[in-house]
Amino acid sequence: MKESRFTKGYYEVDLGLTLLFNQIYGEDEYYRFKENATLPEYKKQFSKLVKTIGKSFNDTCKNTDNLHLKEINELVENQLILIKKVKTIEKLYQSLIIFFPKICLLIIGKIPQNGIKRKRDNRGIWNLNQFRQIEYKQNKNQKFEQLLNLIKNERIKGLGTHREELKKYESTRLTNESFINWFIRKYPEIYFDLFERTE
């Protein structure tokens, strides 16, 4: 991370980082964290992001065991303490580079302990379900919301625009047929590709 050529104590903020915070927190964040920022400002923003990850896990991931929840929360709290202590932008980034893979792996199931292994090829040990199994579930309403989002953003190959698909629905639906049931009837292969996973 380079210090600004124009103002001492300010560091350049990558545009991708600005857009990430904008995506997560809204437009105000775009103007709060862009172009250049001081170390305290960097620390404030990343502390906010780390807290958000912890809260999102607690609010979203249900039915995990208490030990898993404790490990996640401790990792988050320790990172927040570390962010407060760092004295340079380089140390801040180093701590975050270590934190993010750890939190991702722990959310999946566990942090691998392969330090004692001599083999370089570890392709067979990336199933991290020794202690718990992560599983995503979608009810019909969640599938509907995801489907609508994909159609609105025109992210499904082979479909028309959002307006065009709604017109098709209005003109060809059966009596009292919901949009998602109509979609399954109209585009069974697309629906299967989106929501059904084969082993």
Phi, psi and omega in degrees: 000120185272142173286145180301140178289341189255329185227118181293138179089359176249142182237143182296139176255118180299140181301322179299324178291318176301315181293326177297312179295324176298316180297321183280318190248348178111175189296325180303326182292333179299318182277342182276334187221082183211153174065290180219146179209153177279167177302314177302323178292319175301313182297320179297315182293316182286330173298318178299317181294316179297317177298320180298318178299315179297314181293320179298319178296313182297323183278334190255318187272106184263157170068019173279165182282160184298325179294319178298314179299318179296318180297318178298311183295323178292320178297318178295312181297320179295324178292322178297321177295317181295320179300320179297326187277333187297147185250349182225159179294327179294317179294326177299311181294322177300317181294323180288324177298325177284320185294312189296317174298322179297313182292323178296311181296320180292323176296321177296322180176308180195162174273120182302148177240075185254015184297333183268354182282141180266335183291141177273335182270103182249026186299335184272004186239022183264008169276107190262037185258025180298324184254333183199158182243121177280139181211126178264136178236146177230123171275177186296323180294320178294321177297319179299314181297319179293317179299315180297319179298317180295320180291316180300324181266009176052052183252009178250114181296134177099353179256160175278194177289169178304314181297319180296318181291324177295323177295318177300317179299312182297327185270341186237001182289154174278168180302126178062020180279127178288163181298317184291324176292322175297317181298318179298319179290320184281318185231063184299322182291319178296316179300315180299316179297326182284318194239349180250128181247128177262146181287000000 
